Amino acid sequence: MHKDRPVTQFLIGAAPGRRPGLRAWMWLLGAVILCVPVLASAAPGDKPAAPQAAAQAQPAAPADFVGAETCANCHEEVAKGFANNPHTKLALEHGNTGVTCESCHGAGGAHVEAGGDATKIFNPAKASAKEVDSKCLGCHAGAHPNFLRSPHAKANVSCTGCHSVHASQTPEHLLKASQPTLCYQCHNDVKPAFDMPFHHRVNEGLIKCADCHDPHGTFQGKMLRSTADQNAICVTCHTEKAGPFVYEHPVIKTEGCTSCHTPHGSQNPRLLTVSNLNTLCLQCHSAINAVAFPHAVSPSGPAHSQMSTEVACTNCHTQIHGSNASEVFFK
């Protein structure tokens, strides 16, 4: 049985002429490999790459860079203004080989040779938000590691939506406009709150939006900044409310400061979410909520008539944020 040849044939060491189909198979395989790139490039529906995307797809050779002096020959006004730009300091690093025009705009050799063809250079004003963010985060990713997951990035608000490298209105952070004017351009729904009788003094310039919010993204809701101990950003200013206390008001730990306060503006001097203090307290501390908040029901009697017109609750419960002496927040 099987005297003519073994059942299993091995490529290595096989005698010539014993596998007549092998050579044809190898030729066919080579032809397929050569044709795949051609077929892929000719696939229907493909669109040519955008000029700027194509320019960035291949890394530039050292000979493609022309230097900032060449750029200044045509862009004289931009070059003069760049002397006061924070990026200028980076250009002086590493023996004047640090950040230059071409660090952001890409190699300018093809742009110069084409007589200033705008498609031969990276222009953030004509690039997509994703392309701009990728370019900026090439240097600033360490300072803004959460930007790509931030609401701004998801809404295609790129870095140049708020920052202008060459025409900024603020020397710090290169913003297009000062705060809060810049923020109000999009968040105009928040602006009326700062015209309330009592408000954080943002319009007056004593507080900035970025003092509480990080526009580059955080792990908190509303892009709120967090403190070192992960408490609310409020306690960075209102340190006397930080605690820890022996007796803590549970709502502060479970829902935070904004369960009672509205930070932008209010009709109440304490920036409460409602104008009357007792109305706010009775939202939890009332017989109506006995099922939901059995621990919060106030005792009955003349001193606790459950009337919002009575003396303010905090006249007695003075340590409402937390107390070291009383579980009902007396002094």
LINKA-V813536 format. One record per residue. SS is DSSP state (H for helix, E for strand, - for the rest). PHI is phi in radians with two decimals (NA if undefined). PSI is psi in whole degrees, -180 to 180 (none if undefined). Layout:
ss=SS phi=PHI psi=PSI
ss=SS phi=PHI psi=PSI
//
This chain:
ss=- phi=NA psi=138
ss=- phi=0.99 psi=45
ss=- phi=-1.45 psi=-23
ss=- phi=-1.19 psi=-47
ss=- phi=-2.84 psi=159
ss=- phi=-1.16 psi=155
ss=- phi=-1.13 psi=-43
ss=- phi=-1.65 psi=127
ss=- phi=-1.85 psi=132
ss=- phi=-1.83 psi=141
ss=- phi=-1.18 psi=-42
ss=- phi=-1.33 psi=126
ss=- phi=1.43 psi=7
ss=- phi=-1.24 psi=141
ss=- phi=-1.27 psi=144
ss=- phi=-1.05 psi=139
ss=- phi=1.51 psi=-9
ss=- phi=-1.41 psi=-21
ss=- phi=-2.20 psi=82
ss=- phi=-1.12 psi=-24
ss=- phi=-1.59 psi=-5
ss=H phi=-1.16 psi=-45
ss=H phi=-1.13 psi=-41
ss=H phi=-1.12 psi=-39
ss=H phi=-1.12 psi=-41
ss=H phi=-1.14 psi=-40
ss=H phi=-1.09 psi=-41
ss=H phi=-1.13 psi=-43
ss=H phi=-1.09 psi=-41
ss=H phi=-1.11 psi=-40
ss=H phi=-1.12 psi=-40
ss=H phi=-1.12 psi=-43
ss=H phi=-1.09 psi=-39
ss=H phi=-1.27 psi=-29
ss=H phi=-1.48 psi=-23
ss=H phi=-1.02 psi=-49
ss=H phi=-1.06 psi=-36
ss=H phi=-1.17 psi=-44
ss=H phi=-1.13 psi=-39
ss=H phi=-1.15 psi=-39
ss=H phi=-1.25 psi=-22
ss=- phi=-1.78 psi=15
ss=- phi=-1.11 psi=138
ss=- phi=-1.14 psi=145
ss=- phi=1.59 psi=-10
ss=- phi=-1.20 psi=143
ss=- phi=-1.97 psi=146
ss=- phi=-1.15 psi=144
ss=- phi=-1.11 psi=145
ss=- phi=-1.08 psi=147
ss=H phi=-0.95 psi=-45
ss=H phi=-1.20 psi=-39
ss=H phi=-1.16 psi=-40
ss=H phi=-1.15 psi=-36
ss=H phi=-1.14 psi=-31
ss=H phi=-1.54 psi=-14
ss=H phi=-1.15 psi=-36
ss=- phi=-1.88 psi=133
ss=- phi=-1.14 psi=141
ss=- phi=-1.40 psi=146
ss=- phi=-1.44 psi=155
ss=H phi=-0.94 psi=-33
ss=H phi=-1.22 psi=-16
ss=H phi=-1.38 psi=-12
ss=- phi=-1.55 psi=136
ss=- phi=-1.88 psi=-17
ss=- phi=1.64 psi=154
ss=H phi=-1.12 psi=-30
ss=H phi=-1.10 psi=-38
ss=H phi=-1.17 psi=-40
ss=H phi=-1.07 psi=-38
ss=H phi=-1.18 psi=-20
ss=H phi=-1.08 psi=-35
ss=H phi=-1.79 psi=-36
ss=- phi=-1.83 psi=60
ss=H phi=-1.14 psi=-44
ss=H phi=-1.14 psi=-40
ss=H phi=-1.15 psi=-40
ss=H phi=-1.14 psi=-38
ss=H phi=-1.15 psi=-43
ss=H phi=-1.19 psi=-25
ss=H phi=-1.23 psi=-15
ss=H phi=-1.13 psi=-27
ss=H phi=-1.73 psi=12
ss=- phi=-1.58 psi=139
ss=- phi=-0.98 psi=-27
ss=H phi=-1.18 psi=-19
ss=H phi=-1.06 psi=-38
ss=H phi=-1.06 psi=-35
ss=H phi=-1.22 psi=-29
ss=H phi=-1.18 psi=-23
ss=- phi=-1.52 psi=-6
ss=H phi=-1.32 psi=160
ss=H phi=0.93 psi=45
ss=H phi=1.16 psi=46
ss=H phi=1.08 psi=25
ss=- phi=-2.02 psi=21
ss=- phi=-1.41 psi=-142
ss=- phi=-1.21 psi=128
ss=- phi=-2.31 psi=-172
ss=H phi=-0.95 psi=-44
ss=H phi=-1.32 psi=-10
ss=H phi=-1.18 psi=-30
ss=H phi=-1.79 psi=-37
ss=H phi=-1.65 psi=-5
ss=- phi=1.48 psi=171
ss=- phi=-1.03 psi=136
ss=- phi=-1.76 psi=6
ss=H phi=-1.03 psi=-51
ss=H phi=-1.12 psi=-36
ss=H phi=-1.11 psi=-43
ss=H phi=-1.23 psi=-44
ss=H phi=-1.11 psi=-29
ss=- phi=-1.53 psi=12
ss=- phi=1.27 psi=29
ss=- phi=1.58 psi=24
ss=- phi=-1.05 psi=119
ss=H phi=-1.16 psi=-21
ss=H phi=-1.38 psi=-7
ss=H phi=-1.71 psi=11
ss=- phi=-2.50 psi=152
ss=- phi=-1.43 psi=121
ss=- phi=-2.06 psi=108
ss=H phi=-0.99 psi=-29
ss=H phi=-1.17 psi=-23
ss=H phi=-1.94 psi=3
ss=- phi=-1.63 psi=163
ss=- phi=-1.29 psi=162
ss=H phi=-1.05 psi=-39
ss=H phi=-1.13 psi=-40
ss=H phi=-1.17 psi=-41
ss=H phi=-1.14 psi=-46
ss=H phi=-1.08 psi=-41
ss=H phi=-1.08 psi=-40
ss=H phi=-1.15 psi=-47
ss=H phi=-1.20 psi=-41
ss=H phi=-1.24 psi=-11
ss=H phi=-1.02 psi=-29
ss=H phi=-1.92 psi=-34
ss=H phi=-1.77 psi=13
ss=- phi=-1.12 psi=-34
ss=- phi=-1.17 psi=-34
ss=- phi=-1.41 psi=-26
ss=- phi=-2.29 psi=65
ss=- phi=-1.22 psi=-17
ss=- phi=-1.78 psi=7
ss=H phi=-1.11 psi=-43
ss=H phi=-1.13 psi=-22
ss=H phi=-1.72 psi=3
ss=- phi=-1.36 psi=158
ss=H phi=-1.04 psi=-32
ss=H phi=-1.10 psi=-49
ss=H phi=-1.11 psi=-40
ss=H phi=-1.17 psi=-24
ss=- phi=-1.62 psi=11
ss=- phi=1.09 psi=31
ss=- phi=-1.56 psi=103
ss=- phi=-1.40 psi=176
ss=H phi=-0.99 psi=-40
ss=H phi=-1.32 psi=-3
ss=H phi=-1.21 psi=-28
ss=- phi=-2.04 psi=-29
ss=E phi=-1.88 psi=148
ss=- phi=-2.34 psi=116
ss=- phi=-1.21 psi=-38
ss=- phi=-1.83 psi=-14
ss=- phi=-2.42 psi=45
ss=- phi=-1.32 psi=153
ss=- phi=-1.73 psi=-7
ss=- phi=-2.27 psi=132
ss=- phi=-1.16 psi=-27
ss=- phi=-1.64 psi=129
ss=- phi=1.22 psi=1
ss=- phi=0.92 psi=48
ss=E phi=-1.40 psi=150
ss=- phi=-1.21 psi=-28
ss=- phi=-2.64 psi=160
ss=- phi=-1.32 psi=157
ss=- phi=-1.37 psi=146
ss=- phi=-1.59 psi=4
ss=H phi=-0.96 psi=-42
ss=H phi=-1.07 psi=-46
ss=H phi=-1.18 psi=-36
ss=H phi=-1.15 psi=-20
ss=- phi=-1.06 psi=-29
ss=- phi=-1.94 psi=-40
ss=- phi=-1.67 psi=54
ss=H phi=-1.26 psi=-12
ss=H phi=-1.28 psi=-21
ss=H phi=-1.55 psi=-25
ss=H phi=-0.96 psi=-44
ss=H phi=-1.05 psi=-27
ss=H phi=-1.10 psi=-30
ss=H phi=-1.43 psi=0
ss=H phi=-1.76 psi=4
ss=- phi=-1.20 psi=161
ss=- phi=-0.97 psi=-36
ss=E phi=-2.20 psi=127
ss=E phi=-2.77 psi=160
ss=- phi=-1.19 psi=139
ss=- phi=-1.45 psi=67
ss=- phi=-1.40 psi=-46
ss=- phi=-1.11 psi=-28
ss=- phi=-1.42 psi=-8
ss=- phi=1.53 psi=5
ss=- phi=-1.38 psi=-26
ss=- phi=-2.34 psi=145
ss=- phi=-1.94 psi=155
ss=H phi=-0.98 psi=-40
ss=H phi=-1.27 psi=-8
ss=H phi=-1.20 psi=-31
ss=H phi=-1.88 psi=-32
ss=E phi=-1.95 psi=144
ss=- phi=-1.85 psi=107
ss=- phi=-1.13 psi=-12
ss=- phi=-1.61 psi=2
ss=- phi=1.79 psi=142
ss=- phi=-2.45 psi=-179
ss=- phi=-1.59 psi=3
ss=- phi=-1.69 psi=159
ss=H phi=-1.17 psi=152
ss=H phi=1.05 psi=20
ss=H phi=0.98 psi=36
ss=E phi=-1.25 psi=143
ss=- phi=-1.28 psi=158
ss=- phi=-2.15 psi=151
ss=- phi=-1.51 psi=174
ss=- phi=-1.05 psi=-35
ss=- phi=-1.66 psi=14
ss=- phi=1.20 psi=18
ss=- phi=-1.41 psi=177
ss=- phi=-1.11 psi=152
ss=H phi=-1.10 psi=-21
ss=H phi=-1.01 psi=-37
ss=H phi=-1.31 psi=-7
ss=H phi=-1.17 psi=-28
ss=- phi=-1.80 psi=-44
ss=- phi=-1.60 psi=65
ss=H phi=-1.14 psi=-27
ss=H phi=-1.20 psi=-15
ss=H phi=-1.65 psi=-1
ss=- phi=-1.32 psi=-32
ss=- phi=1.37 psi=-157
ss=- phi=-1.32 psi=154
ss=- phi=-2.04 psi=153
ss=- phi=-1.14 psi=-43
ss=E phi=-2.03 psi=112
ss=E phi=-1.82 psi=146
ss=- phi=-1.31 psi=112
ss=H phi=-0.97 psi=-35
ss=H phi=-1.10 psi=-28
ss=H phi=-1.18 psi=-40
ss=H phi=-1.33 psi=-31
ss=H phi=-1.57 psi=-38
ss=- phi=-2.08 psi=-17
ss=- phi=1.56 psi=177
ss=H phi=-1.05 psi=-35
ss=H phi=-1.27 psi=-2
ss=H phi=-1.19 psi=-25
ss=- phi=-2.06 psi=-28
ss=E phi=-1.97 psi=147
ss=- phi=-1.91 psi=116
ss=- phi=-1.26 psi=-24
ss=- phi=-1.41 psi=-47
ss=E phi=-3.06 psi=154
ss=E phi=-2.74 psi=166
ss=- phi=-1.48 psi=-5
ss=- phi=-1.79 psi=140
ss=- phi=-1.04 psi=-25
ss=- phi=-1.68 psi=15
ss=- phi=0.98 psi=40
ss=E phi=-1.31 psi=158
ss=- phi=-1.24 psi=-18
ss=- phi=-2.22 psi=160
ss=- phi=-1.31 psi=-29
ss=- phi=-1.84 psi=127
ss=H phi=-1.08 psi=-47
ss=H phi=-1.08 psi=-35
ss=H phi=-1.07 psi=-39
ss=H phi=-1.15 psi=-46
ss=H phi=-1.11 psi=-39
ss=H phi=-1.25 psi=-11
ss=- phi=-1.10 psi=-26
ss=- phi=-2.00 psi=-43
ss=- phi=-1.61 psi=72
ss=- phi=-2.62 psi=159
ss=H phi=-1.12 psi=-25
ss=H phi=-1.11 psi=-33
ss=H phi=-1.72 psi=23
ss=- phi=-1.08 psi=-32
ss=- phi=-1.30 psi=-45
ss=- phi=-1.31 psi=-38
ss=- phi=-2.25 psi=69
ss=H phi=-1.10 psi=-28
ss=H phi=-1.37 psi=-11
ss=H phi=-1.82 psi=-1
ss=- phi=-1.20 psi=129
ss=- phi=-1.34 psi=150
ss=- phi=-1.15 psi=154
ss=- phi=-1.52 psi=168
ss=- phi=2.21 psi=173
ss=H phi=-1.01 psi=-32
ss=H phi=-1.30 psi=-18
ss=H phi=-2.30 psi=71
ss=- phi=-1.39 psi=-3
ss=- phi=1.11 psi=25
ss=- phi=-1.76 psi=132
ss=- phi=-1.26 psi=-12
ss=- phi=-1.57 psi=-5
ss=- phi=-1.30 psi=179
ss=- phi=-1.00 psi=144
ss=- phi=-1.00 psi=140
ss=H phi=-0.98 psi=-38
ss=H phi=-1.31 psi=-2
ss=H phi=-1.12 psi=-32
ss=- phi=-1.82 psi=-45
ss=- phi=-1.55 psi=69
ss=- phi=-1.25 psi=-29
ss=- phi=-1.72 psi=55
ss=- phi=-1.17 psi=-23
ss=- phi=-1.41 psi=-20
ss=E phi=2.79 psi=149
ss=E phi=-2.41 psi=149
ss=- phi=-1.77 psi=2
ss=- phi=-2.15 psi=-29
ss=- phi=-2.45 psi=137
ss=- phi=-1.31 psi=-14
ss=- phi=-1.82 psi=17
ss=- phi=1.16 psi=36
ss=- phi=-1.41 psi=168
ss=- phi=-1.20 psi=none
//
